[in-house]
């Protein structure tokens, strides 16, 4: 059976996912698209033989749409995810699941009322080979008890519209999810420090930022977020344990030696760095739906990531160590 997918949002990440779903994965086709930029949506629809809808909700209701991928701007995610759950259709939403904790809770309630999982959140790093190896080393006890996690999240540059809060909700949110997943514990407090600002950052932007998160087991996760690092996209992670450490290596690229220098290239952006991870993420999602199974990052993971990143924004603004409050985990997600 070929899964017919509708994609909400045909911008930067939307067109990237459409290209993959329509041409590079097996067992799936893109049957419908929607974007508020209607011309762009129509062009993309024409190029792949899909239908362009004038309204996002019409796409969700379309009989030729078995499942939905949401890549529209973050503030619109919740209403589309809720509509998909209402229609009983599986939905893969790019992060965030919703931009507010209240909206994330509405999604949890809707899914609980439905009685089974339909929503998956696009935390693609969980599908990266290197992160998978980190998790295996933690789970099999190779490094003993995890104690500290050091993370680096650097972007070459960001658009002018990128705000200080987005450093947490758009970038650090990935470390929040991966660290929750790697360690299998929830976070309890957040502190965000403001180092000296880069002169190359926009005036309104606090960049870099340094985050300290503590989890239920007392592990401290430290994240440097620096979104104007200039030289490329650089994501690092080292987990320090009681018996050893495990860290991500630079993704395998050839090293070039010439004119007295030896060097390796750095990825330019997250698409280049995580292309393989996106591929695995989507193929597993499609394959799972063949047996009506949704097993990737859940609505609970989306809720927790939003709750932690919103608390990080509070901590950035107050300068204080701030408690993180999560509701009790519902049985559906245990
Ligand atoms: C972007 O929105 C992403 O999701 C990327 O994965 C992240 O690394 C980047 O910092 C964000 O701006």
Boltz pocket constraint, residues with backbone or C-beta under 6 A from the ligand:
constraints:
  - pocket:
      binder: B
      contacts: [[A, 155], [A, 170], [A, 171], [A, 174], [A, 270]]
      max_distance: 6.0
